[in-house]
Amino acid sequence: MAYEKSEQFPCFLCESVAGRIPHALLFETELAVAVMSPHQRSEGAVLVMPKRHALNCTQLTKEETVAVMSLLCKSARAVCKTYKPDGLHTFCNAGKKAGQSVPHMHFQIQTRYYDRSYAFGSSSNFPIIPIEKLLANAKKIRQAEQENHNFNFLFSIKKECLCDPIPKAIGHFRKEGTLIKETSNFFAVVPEQNRIRGALVILPKRNVSNYLELNDNESTELILLISDLSQAIENFYDPIGLSLWSEIGIVADQIYKHLLVELVPYHADVKDKDYKYQNRTMLTITPIEERIKTTQAIKTFLKDKLFAK
Protein backbone atom coordinates (compact mmCIF):
# COMPACT_ATOMS: atom_id res chain seq x y z
CA MET A 1 0.00 0.00 0.00
CA ALA A 2 1.59 3.28 -1.12
CA TYR A 3 1.51 6.46 0.91
CA GLU A 4 -1.67 8.44 0.38
CA LYS A 5 -0.69 11.72 -1.23
CA SER A 6 -2.36 14.99 -2.04
CA GLU A 7 -2.95 15.35 -5.75
CA GLN A 8 -1.02 18.41 -6.81
CA PHE A 9 0.17 18.92 -10.36
CA PRO A 10 2.38 20.60 -11.13
CA CYS A 11 4.27 20.21 -7.84
CA PHE A 12 4.32 23.54 -5.98
CA LEU A 13 7.82 22.98 -4.62
CA CYS A 14 9.24 21.83 -7.96
CA GLU A 15 7.80 24.94 -9.58
CA SER A 16 9.38 27.09 -6.87
CA VAL A 17 12.80 25.45 -7.29
CA ALA A 18 12.56 25.96 -11.06
CA GLY A 19 11.77 29.65 -10.54
CA ARG A 20 8.33 29.50 -12.11
CA ILE A 21 6.63 30.45 -8.82
CA PRO A 22 7.87 33.39 -6.70
CA HIS A 23 9.70 32.13 -3.61
CA ALA A 24 12.30 33.29 -1.10
CA LEU A 25 15.50 31.28 -1.54
CA LEU A 26 17.52 30.89 1.63
CA PHE A 27 20.36 28.48 0.79
CA GLU A 28 21.12 26.27 -2.19
CA THR A 29 23.49 23.46 -3.16
CA GLU A 30 23.71 21.27 -6.25
CA LEU A 31 21.20 18.75 -4.87
CA ALA A 32 19.16 20.54 -2.19
CA VAL A 33 17.52 23.86 -1.46
CA ALA A 34 16.18 25.74 1.57
CA VAL A 35 13.39 28.29 1.13
CA MET A 36 11.23 30.37 3.42
CA SER A 37 7.91 28.68 4.14
CA PRO A 38 5.15 30.71 2.44
CA HIS A 39 2.63 29.78 5.16
CA GLN A 40 2.38 31.81 8.36
CA ARG A 41 2.65 29.13 11.06
CA SER A 42 5.67 30.55 12.91
CA GLU A 43 8.24 33.32 12.52
CA GLY A 44 11.16 32.40 10.28
CA ALA A 45 9.78 28.99 9.24
CA VAL A 46 11.91 27.23 6.61
CA LEU A 47 11.44 24.30 4.21
CA VAL A 48 14.45 22.16 3.25
CA MET A 49 14.11 19.75 0.32
CA PRO A 50 15.85 17.94 -2.52
CA LYS A 51 15.75 19.69 -5.89
CA ARG A 52 14.64 16.49 -7.60
CA HIS A 53 11.02 15.53 -7.08
CA ALA A 54 10.62 12.73 -4.53
CA LEU A 55 7.71 11.87 -2.26
CA ASN A 56 9.73 10.85 0.81
CA CYS A 57 13.24 10.39 2.17
CA THR A 58 13.52 6.75 1.11
CA GLN A 59 13.29 7.79 -2.55
CA LEU A 60 16.41 9.94 -2.31
CA THR A 61 19.89 8.90 -3.32
CA LYS A 62 22.55 8.80 -0.61
CA GLU A 63 24.03 12.02 -1.98
CA GLU A 64 20.65 13.79 -1.94
CA THR A 65 19.93 12.56 1.59
CA VAL A 66 23.22 13.95 2.90
CA ALA A 67 22.76 17.22 1.02
CA VAL A 68 19.30 17.77 2.54
CA MET A 69 20.60 17.06 6.06
CA SER A 70 23.51 19.44 5.62
CA LEU A 71 21.18 22.28 4.56
CA LEU A 72 18.75 21.40 7.36
CA CYS A 73 21.43 21.87 10.01
CA LYS A 74 22.77 25.04 8.39
CA SER A 75 19.30 26.55 8.06
CA ALA A 76 18.18 25.66 11.60
CA ARG A 77 21.31 27.17 13.15
CA ALA A 78 20.87 30.35 11.10
CA VAL A 79 17.19 30.62 12.07
CA CYS A 80 18.15 30.29 15.75
CA LYS A 81 20.80 33.01 15.44
CA THR A 82 18.30 35.31 13.74
CA TYR A 83 15.10 34.85 15.75
CA LYS A 84 16.43 33.40 19.03
CA PRO A 85 13.43 31.09 19.56
CA ASP A 86 12.73 29.25 22.82
CA GLY A 87 12.52 26.00 20.87
CA LEU A 88 12.18 24.36 17.48
CA HIS A 89 9.96 21.77 15.85
CA THR A 90 11.78 19.94 13.05
CA PHE A 91 9.79 17.36 11.14
CA CYS A 92 9.27 15.57 7.83
CA ASN A 93 5.94 13.98 6.92
CA ALA A 94 5.35 11.44 4.17
CA GLY A 95 1.80 10.77 3.05
CA LYS A 96 -1.43 12.74 3.42
CA LYS A 97 -2.37 10.82 6.59
CA ALA A 98 0.84 12.01 8.25
CA GLY A 99 0.13 15.63 7.33
CA GLN A 100 2.10 16.00 4.09
CA SER A 101 0.16 18.63 2.13
CA VAL A 102 2.67 18.91 -0.74
CA PRO A 103 3.81 15.58 -2.27
CA HIS A 104 7.49 16.57 -2.40
CA MET A 105 9.79 15.42 0.40
CA HIS A 106 10.72 18.31 2.70
CA PHE A 107 11.71 19.09 6.26
CA GLN A 108 10.00 21.91 8.11
CA ILE A 109 11.81 24.06 10.66
CA GLN A 110 9.25 25.80 12.88
CA THR A 111 10.19 28.21 15.68
CA ARG A 112 8.49 28.07 19.07
CA TYR A 113 8.13 30.77 21.75
CA TYR A 114 6.67 30.73 25.27
CA ASP A 115 4.58 33.84 24.66
CA ARG A 116 3.23 32.97 21.22
CA SER A 117 0.57 30.49 20.18
CA TYR A 118 1.38 27.62 17.85
CA ALA A 119 -1.01 25.44 15.88
CA PHE A 120 -0.47 21.99 14.41
CA GLY A 121 -2.14 20.87 11.20
CA SER A 122 -1.61 21.14 7.46
CA SER A 123 0.44 24.12 6.31
CA SER A 124 -2.21 24.81 3.67
CA ASN A 125 -4.55 25.92 6.47
CA PHE A 126 -2.37 28.92 7.33
CA PRO A 127 -2.34 32.37 5.67
CA ILE A 128 0.16 33.12 2.89
CA ILE A 129 3.00 35.52 3.76
CA PRO A 130 3.66 38.31 1.19
CA ILE A 131 6.71 37.52 -0.95
CA GLU A 132 8.34 40.84 0.00
CA LYS A 133 8.36 39.84 3.66
CA LEU A 134 9.68 36.36 2.86
CA LEU A 135 12.55 37.83 0.85
CA ALA A 136 13.41 40.22 3.68
CA ASN A 137 13.38 37.36 6.20
CA ALA A 138 15.65 35.25 3.99
CA LYS A 139 18.13 38.11 3.70
CA LYS A 140 18.10 38.60 7.48
CA ILE A 141 18.78 34.89 8.10
CA ARG A 142 21.65 34.76 5.59
CA GLN A 143 23.26 37.77 7.24
CA ALA A 144 23.02 36.14 10.66
CA GLU A 145 24.48 32.89 9.29
CA GLN A 146 27.58 34.76 8.07
CA GLU A 147 28.25 36.40 11.43
CA ASN A 148 31.10 34.83 13.37
CA HIS A 149 29.76 35.34 16.88
CA ASN A 150 29.17 32.27 19.03
CA PHE A 151 25.61 31.21 19.65
CA ASN A 152 24.48 28.84 22.40
CA PHE A 153 22.32 26.13 20.86
CA LEU A 154 21.29 24.77 24.26
CA PHE A 155 17.62 25.18 25.17
CA SER A 156 15.70 24.81 28.45
CA ILE A 157 14.86 21.15 29.18
CA LYS A 158 12.61 19.63 31.86
CA LYS A 159 14.74 16.62 32.84
CA GLU A 160 18.48 16.11 32.75
CA CYS A 161 18.68 12.64 31.21
CA LEU A 162 16.53 10.18 29.32
CA CYS A 163 17.62 6.95 31.01
CA ASP A 164 20.70 5.28 32.46
CA PRO A 165 24.18 6.28 31.26
CA ILE A 166 24.36 5.38 27.57
CA PRO A 167 26.56 2.24 27.79
CA LYS A 168 24.27 0.83 30.47
CA ALA A 169 21.16 1.81 28.51
CA ILE A 170 22.39 0.12 25.34
CA GLY A 171 23.13 -3.01 27.35
CA HIS A 172 19.61 -2.92 28.81
CA PHE A 173 17.93 -2.62 25.38
CA ARG A 174 20.15 -5.35 23.97
CA LYS A 175 19.32 -7.71 26.84
CA GLU A 176 15.56 -7.22 26.52
CA GLY A 177 15.71 -7.62 22.74
CA THR A 178 14.64 -4.11 21.67
CA LEU A 179 17.95 -2.74 20.36
CA ILE A 180 17.45 -2.42 16.60
CA LYS A 181 20.77 -1.08 15.39
CA GLU A 182 23.99 0.52 16.57
CA THR A 183 26.26 2.76 14.53
CA SER A 184 29.45 4.54 15.61
CA ASN A 185 27.55 7.45 17.14
CA PHE A 186 23.87 6.41 17.43
CA PHE A 187 21.56 3.58 18.39
CA ALA A 188 17.93 2.84 17.51
CA VAL A 189 15.45 1.14 19.84
CA VAL A 190 11.77 0.39 20.34
CA PRO A 191 11.16 2.22 23.65
CA GLU A 192 8.82 1.25 26.47
CA GLN A 193 6.63 4.29 25.89
CA ASN A 194 5.70 4.10 22.23
CA ARG A 195 3.15 5.97 20.12
CA ILE A 196 1.98 3.22 17.78
CA ARG A 197 3.12 -0.16 16.49
CA GLY A 198 6.24 0.14 14.38
CA ALA A 199 7.35 3.43 15.95
CA LEU A 200 10.95 3.74 17.12
CA VAL A 201 13.47 6.26 18.39
CA ILE A 202 17.10 7.10 17.63
CA LEU A 203 19.50 8.36 20.30
CA PRO A 204 23.12 9.58 20.21
CA LYS A 205 25.84 7.79 22.14
CA ARG A 206 27.35 11.02 23.44
CA ASN A 207 25.65 13.69 25.52
CA VAL A 208 23.99 15.83 22.84
CA SER A 209 20.74 17.66 23.57
CA ASN A 210 19.73 18.42 19.97
CA TYR A 211 20.84 17.94 16.37
CA LEU A 212 22.25 21.48 16.15
CA GLU A 213 25.18 20.29 18.28
CA LEU A 214 26.16 17.46 15.91
CA ASN A 215 29.25 17.71 13.73
CA ASP A 216 29.08 17.03 9.99
CA ASN A 217 30.04 13.35 10.27
CA GLU A 218 27.46 12.77 13.00
CA SER A 219 24.63 14.50 11.12
CA THR A 220 25.44 12.46 8.00
CA GLU A 221 25.46 9.22 9.99
CA LEU A 222 22.14 10.16 11.61
CA ILE A 223 20.25 10.92 8.40
CA LEU A 224 21.50 7.75 6.68
CA LEU A 225 20.36 5.73 9.69
CA ILE A 226 16.96 7.45 9.50
CA SER A 227 16.71 6.54 5.82
CA ASP A 228 17.56 2.87 6.46
CA LEU A 229 15.07 2.58 9.32
CA SER A 230 12.35 4.33 7.30
CA GLN A 231 12.82 1.79 4.51
CA ALA A 232 12.56 -1.03 7.05
CA ILE A 233 9.30 0.36 8.47
CA GLU A 234 7.88 0.72 4.95
CA ASN A 235 8.93 -2.83 4.06
CA PHE A 236 7.41 -4.55 7.09
CA TYR A 237 4.37 -2.41 7.96
CA ASP A 238 3.41 -0.99 4.55
CA PRO A 239 2.09 2.20 6.20
CA ILE A 240 0.00 4.87 4.50
CA GLY A 241 2.13 7.59 6.09
CA LEU A 242 5.34 8.13 8.04
CA SER A 243 6.48 11.02 10.23
CA LEU A 244 9.89 11.75 11.64
CA TRP A 245 10.63 14.58 14.01
CA SER A 246 12.88 15.94 16.71
CA GLU A 247 11.85 18.43 19.38
CA ILE A 248 14.10 21.14 20.82
CA GLY A 249 13.24 22.99 24.03
CA ILE A 250 10.50 22.68 26.65
CA VAL A 251 8.13 24.81 24.61
CA ALA A 252 8.37 22.23 21.81
CA ASP A 253 7.82 19.36 24.28
CA GLN A 254 11.42 18.20 24.56
CA ILE A 255 11.34 16.37 27.88
CA TYR A 256 14.89 15.09 28.30
CA LYS A 257 18.30 16.68 27.85
CA HIS A 258 19.18 14.23 25.13
CA LEU A 259 18.66 14.33 21.37
CA LEU A 260 15.82 12.02 20.39
CA VAL A 261 14.52 11.41 16.85
CA GLU A 262 11.16 9.65 16.46
CA LEU A 263 9.90 7.68 13.46
CA VAL A 264 6.14 7.08 13.55
CA PRO A 265 4.22 5.11 10.87
CA TYR A 266 0.54 5.68 10.11
CA HIS A 267 -1.58 2.57 9.56
CA ALA A 268 -4.76 2.22 7.50
CA ASP A 269 -6.50 0.29 10.29
CA VAL A 270 -5.78 2.86 13.02
CA LYS A 271 -8.30 5.64 13.62
CA ASP A 272 -7.22 9.28 13.42
CA LYS A 273 -8.04 9.89 17.08
CA ASP A 274 -5.37 7.37 18.11
CA TYR A 275 -2.71 9.61 16.57
CA LYS A 276 -3.38 12.57 18.84
CA TYR A 277 0.01 14.05 19.75
CA GLN A 278 1.23 13.59 23.34
CA ASN A 279 4.58 14.32 24.90
CA ARG A 280 6.57 11.21 25.86
CA THR A 281 5.70 11.30 29.57
CA MET A 282 2.00 10.81 28.71
CA LEU A 283 2.48 7.71 26.55
CA THR A 284 1.37 4.30 27.80
CA ILE A 285 3.71 1.34 28.20
CA THR A 286 3.97 -0.90 25.14
CA PRO A 287 4.02 -4.67 25.88
CA ILE A 288 7.51 -6.14 25.59
CA GLU A 289 6.26 -8.82 23.17
CA GLU A 290 5.13 -6.16 20.69
CA ARG A 291 8.39 -4.25 21.05
CA ILE A 292 10.45 -7.37 20.40
CA LYS A 293 8.34 -8.22 17.33
CA THR A 294 8.99 -4.77 15.86
CA THR A 295 12.70 -5.02 16.63
CA GLN A 296 13.08 -8.43 14.99
CA ALA A 297 11.16 -7.37 11.88
CA ILE A 298 13.24 -4.25 11.31
CA LYS A 299 16.53 -6.03 12.07
CA THR A 300 15.66 -8.73 9.53
CA PHE A 301 15.10 -6.14 6.80
CA LEU A 302 18.34 -4.34 7.64
CA LYS A 303 20.25 -7.64 7.56
CA ASP A 304 18.73 -8.62 4.22
CA LYS A 305 19.56 -5.18 2.80
CA LEU A 306 23.17 -5.54 3.92
CA PHE A 307 23.54 -8.95 2.27
CA ALA A 308 21.91 -7.63 -0.92
CA LYS A 309 24.64 -5.02 -1.42
C-alpha positions in Angstrom: 0.0 0.0 0.0 1.6 3.3 -1.1 1.5 6.5 0.9 -1.7 8.4 0.4 -0.7 11.7 -1.2 -2.4 15.0 -2.0 -3.0 15.4 -5.8 -1.0 18.4 -6.8 0.2 18.9 -10.4 2.4 20.6 -11.1 4.3 20.2 -7.8 4.3 23.5 -6.0 7.8 23.0 -4.6 9.2 21.8 -8.0 7.8 24.9 -9.6 9.4 27.1 -6.9 12.8 25.5 -7.3 12.6 26.0 -11.1 11.8 29.7 -10.5 8.3 29.5 -12.1 6.6 30.5 -8.8 7.9 33.4 -6.7 9.7 32.1 -3.6 12.3 33.3 -1.1 15.5 31.3 -1.5 17.5 30.9 1.6 20.4 28.5 0.8 21.1 26.3 -2.2 23.5 23.5 -3.2 23.7 21.3 -6.2 21.2 18.7 -4.9 19.2 20.5 -2.2 17.5 23.9 -1.5 16.2 25.7 1.6 13.4 28.3 1.1 11.2 30.4 3.4 7.9 28.7 4.1 5.2 30.7 2.4 2.6 29.8 5.2 2.4 31.8 8.4 2.6 29.1 11.1 5.7 30.6 12.9 8.2 33.3 12.5 11.2 32.4 10.3 9.8 29.0 9.2 11.9 27.2 6.6 11.4 24.3 4.2 14.4 22.2 3.2 14.1 19.7 0.3 15.9 17.9 -2.5 15.8 19.7 -5.9 14.6 16.5 -7.6 11.0 15.5 -7.1 10.6 12.7 -4.5 7.7 11.9 -2.3 9.7 10.8 0.8 13.2 10.4 2.2 13.5 6.7 1.1 13.3 7.8 -2.6 16.4 9.9 -2.3 19.9 8.9 -3.3 22.6 8.8 -0.6 24.0 12.0 -2.0 20.6 13.8 -1.9 19.9 12.6 1.6 23.2 13.9 2.9 22.8 17.2 1.0 19.3 17.8 2.5 20.6 17.1 6.1 23.5 19.4 5.6 21.2 22.3 4.6 18.7 21.4 7.4 21.4 21.9 10.0 22.8 25.0 8.4 19.3 26.5 8.1 18.2 25.7 11.6 21.3 27.2 13.1 20.9 30.3 11.1 17.2 30.6 12.1 18.2 30.3 15.8 20.8 33.0 15.4 18.3 35.3 13.7 15.1 34.8 15.7 16.4 33.4 19.0 13.4 31.1 19.6 12.7 29.3 22.8 12.5 26.0 20.9 12.2 24.4 17.5 10.0 21.8 15.8 11.8 19.9 13.0 9.8 17.4 11.1 9.3 15.6 7.8 5.9 14.0 6.9 5.4 11.4 4.2 1.8 10.8 3.1 -1.4 12.7 3.4 -2.4 10.8 6.6 0.8 12.0 8.2 0.1 15.6 7.3 2.1 16.0 4.1 0.2 18.6 2.1 2.7 18.9 -0.7 3.8 15.6 -2.3 7.5 16.6 -2.4 9.8 15.4 0.4 10.7 18.3 2.7 11.7 19.1 6.3 10.0 21.9 8.1 11.8 24.1 10.7 9.3 25.8 12.9 10.2 28.2 15.7 8.5 28.1 19.1 8.1 30.8 21.8 6.7 30.7 25.3 4.6 33.8 24.7 3.2 33.0 21.2 0.6 30.5 20.2 1.4 27.6 17.8 -1.0 25.4 15.9 -0.5 22.0 14.4 -2.1 20.9 11.2 -1.6 21.1 7.5 0.4 24.1 6.3 -2.2 24.8 3.7 -4.6 25.9 6.5 -2.4 28.9 7.3 -2.3 32.4 5.7 0.2 33.1 2.9 3.0 35.5 3.8 3.7 38.3 1.2 6.7 37.5 -0.9 8.3 40.8 0.0 8.4 39.8 3.7 9.7 36.4 2.9 12.6 37.8 0.8 13.4 40.2 3.7 13.4 37.4 6.2 15.7 35.3 4.0 18.1 38.1 3.7 18.1 38.6 7.5 18.8 34.9 8.1 21.6 34.8 5.6 23.3 37.8 7.2 23.0 36.1 10.7 24.5 32.9 9.3 27.6 34.8 8.1 28.3 36.4 11.4 31.1 34.8 13.4 29.8 35.3 16.9 29.2 32.3 19.0 25.6 31.2 19.6 24.5 28.8 22.4 22.3 26.1 20.9 21.3 24.8 24.3 17.6 25.2 25.2 15.7 24.8 28.4 14.9 21.1 29.2 12.6 19.6 31.9 14.7 16.6 32.8 18.5 16.1 32.7 18.7 12.6 31.2 16.5 10.2 29.3 17.6 7.0 31.0 20.7 5.3 32.5 24.2 6.3 31.3 24.4 5.4 27.6 26.6 2.2 27.8 24.3 0.8 30.5 21.2 1.8 28.5 22.4 0.1 25.3 23.1 -3.0 27.4 19.6 -2.9 28.8 17.9 -2.6 25.4 20.1 -5.4 24.0 19.3 -7.7 26.8 15.6 -7.2 26.5 15.7 -7.6 22.7 14.6 -4.1 21.7 17.9 -2.7 20.4 17.4 -2.4 16.6 20.8 -1.1 15.4 24.0 0.5 16.6 26.3 2.8 14.5 29.4 4.5 15.6 27.6 7.4 17.1 23.9 6.4 17.4 21.6 3.6 18.4 17.9 2.8 17.5 15.5 1.1 19.8 11.8 0.4 20.3 11.2 2.2 23.6 8.8 1.3 26.5 6.6 4.3 25.9 5.7 4.1 22.2 3.1 6.0 20.1 2.0 3.2 17.8 3.1 -0.2 16.5 6.2 0.1 14.4 7.4 3.4 15.9 10.9 3.7 17.1 13.5 6.3 18.4 17.1 7.1 17.6 19.5 8.4 20.3 23.1 9.6 20.2 25.8 7.8 22.1 27.4 11.0 23.4 25.7 13.7 25.5 24.0 15.8 22.8 20.7 17.7 23.6 19.7 18.4 20.0 20.8 17.9 16.4 22.3 21.5 16.2 25.2 20.3 18.3 26.2 17.5 15.9 29.3 17.7 13.7 29.1 17.0 10.0 30.0 13.4 10.3 27.5 12.8 13.0 24.6 14.5 11.1 25.4 12.5 8.0 25.5 9.2 10.0 22.1 10.2 11.6 20.3 10.9 8.4 21.5 7.7 6.7 20.4 5.7 9.7 17.0 7.5 9.5 16.7 6.5 5.8 17.6 2.9 6.5 15.1 2.6 9.3 12.3 4.3 7.3 12.8 1.8 4.5 12.6 -1.0 7.1 9.3 0.4 8.5 7.9 0.7 5.0 8.9 -2.8 4.1 7.4 -4.5 7.1 4.4 -2.4 8.0 3.4 -1.0 4.5 2.1 2.2 6.2 0.0 4.9 4.5 2.1 7.6 6.1 5.3 8.1 8.0 6.5 11.0 10.2 9.9 11.7 11.6 10.6 14.6 14.0 12.9 15.9 16.7 11.8 18.4 19.4 14.1 21.1 20.8 13.2 23.0 24.0 10.5 22.7 26.7 8.1 24.8 24.6 8.4 22.2 21.8 7.8 19.4 24.3 11.4 18.2 24.6 11.3 16.4 27.9 14.9 15.1 28.3 18.3 16.7 27.9 19.2 14.2 25.1 18.7 14.3 21.4 15.8 12.0 20.4 14.5 11.4 16.9 11.2 9.7 16.5 9.9 7.7 13.5 6.1 7.1 13.5 4.2 5.1 10.9 0.5 5.7 10.1 -1.6 2.6 9.6 -4.8 2.2 7.5 -6.5 0.3 10.3 -5.8 2.9 13.0 -8.3 5.6 13.6 -7.2 9.3 13.4 -8.0 9.9 17.1 -5.4 7.4 18.1 -2.7 9.6 16.6 -3.4 12.6 18.8 0.0 14.0 19.7 1.2 13.6 23.3 4.6 14.3 24.9 6.6 11.2 25.9 5.7 11.3 29.6 2.0 10.8 28.7 2.5 7.7 26.5 1.4 4.3 27.8 3.7 1.3 28.2 4.0 -0.9 25.1 4.0 -4.7 25.9 7.5 -6.1 25.6 6.3 -8.8 23.2 5.1 -6.2 20.7 8.4 -4.3 21.0 10.5 -7.4 20.4 8.3 -8.2 17.3 9.0 -4.8 15.9 12.7 -5.0 16.6 13.1 -8.4 15.0 11.2 -7.4 11.9 13.2 -4.2 11.3 16.5 -6.0 12.1 15.7 -8.7 9.5 15.1 -6.1 6.8 18.3 -4.3 7.6 20.2 -7.6 7.6 18.7 -8.6 4.2 19.6 -5.2 2.8 23.2 -5.5 3.9 23.5 -8.9 2.3 21.9 -7.6 -0.9 24.6 -5.0 -1.4 
